[in-house]
Amino acid sequence: MWPSGMALRVAVIGSGPAGVYATEALTRQGGVAVDVFDALPCPFGLVRYGVAPDHPKIRSITGSLHAVLDHPDVRFLGNVQAGVDLTLEDLHRHYDAVLVANGAAEDRRLGIPGEDLAGSFSATDLVAWYNGHPDAPIDQFTLRARTVIVVGMGNVAIDVARMLARPAADLRRTDLPAHVLRVFERSEVQDVHVVARRGPAQAKFTTKELRELGDLTDVDVLVDAQDLALDEAAQAMASRHPSVRRNLDVLHDWAQRTPHGRSRRLHLHFWLRPVRALGKDRVSGVEWERMRVDDMADAEPTGNLIRQDAQMLVRAIGYHGKALPGLPFDETTGTIPNAAGRVLRDGIPSHGEYVAGWIKRGPTGVIGTNRRDANETVAALLADAAELPPAPVRDPDAILELLARRGVRAVSWSGWNAIDLAETDLGRTHDRPRARISDRAVMLRASQGTNPDLGEGRSDNPDLLRPQEV
Ligand code: NAP
């Protein structure tokens, strides 16, 4: 039985929206102490490293996530990788419950010949790079490609296509790391082709994101009206779902427009399945097979092959979760098996182990979806609380001592705030709202507010910042 008067101690793994919303629900009524771990030195997960830099409004959700972590019953412990720096066993020794919300960090693969040629990338890598993710190689992208093909028609594909087509002058207003901004300024991209294997009624993007493509400066959006012809299944979807109708209206509008002869073009194609990436050492194009709708309203191949030249290929076909050593994992869905957030071990709910977010339900939904999802998980956890065996180690400092003994430099909440300040200072010196620090070692140094290098003018200190940062 849970001893009364003792705070429940919960470890939350991951400080993206799911982890933070779970923390908010856990701390709402008091009596729960939460340690939030993140593998990165900074919090907010995909809000920081997934949301496109030219979407400041979505990014501003960081403010409310910050407020949750800035709570007296919450400790942030960044730069700690669960499963590596701390095993599941360690977590169970120090916490009464473990709630995993570490997202879906892996990308899905097309499984076509040529996918691994130079010039072929995952959107996960491209997004990580332009967002200054510390694990992204800084020189991975050069954007020396006139034509880019983006496979997939979800919001990530739209984000990537918009970023590639957007004039660099617009990007100066964002918090892009300086080395990334420089690459965008020298970008040779003229044509971006976004390609779906099914029809416009089945596209996964949301209307707001789609419409935004039409607002880009000096960019023509091109759609072939023939791709928009609706079969019976698509007509039924359009009549059932207003969002599908709205998407079709936007696409029809573009299909009817005469191109303005602008500097860059964004082409949206439907009904094309990638067969293989062309090229010997580097991507030189993609071979597609045209698809059509079968009797079951699924796309079926027609045998009709076409080729498209391109110097860069980006697959934006969804994310996939990663196993956490010690917990069960479903390789097919990329999720941890669970019932309403309770981890299932051999089909039986494991009290004391919970999941929230993409690792619970798969990589779907917008940021707000994670609040409902996390609330469901926390309701299960709190319902179980009375039956949870208390963790044997109850001293909150013990976990910090364990990490220190293992040589892990955990970044505290104040450490993150120091990094945050260093980034805004760095931006100011370059006349921008913020410039991200993308080097983990530099982030760790910036996290130590006592570092004399963090005084005035620190952002120009060559020792503190890589030359590429400025
Ligand atoms: P997604 O919405 O699942 O879209 C994946 C796309 O890839 C679909 O068009 C899918 O086509 C296609 N695809 C999958 N496998 C393929 C294959 N083998 N060959 C060709 N195409 C393939 O995934 P996402 O774009 O990664 O987005 C993940 C989640 O994050 C979504 O819920 C999204 O809304 C959200 N998100 C939101 C925003 C925003 O709100 N601004 C921004 C980014 C992401 P089929 O439909 O035919 O399978």
Residues whose N, C-alpha, C, O or C-beta is under 5 A from the ligand:
A	BS01	NAP	L110 G152 M153 G154 N155 V156 A157 R197 R198 Q202 K204 E209 A316 I317 G318 Y319 P363 T364 G365 V366
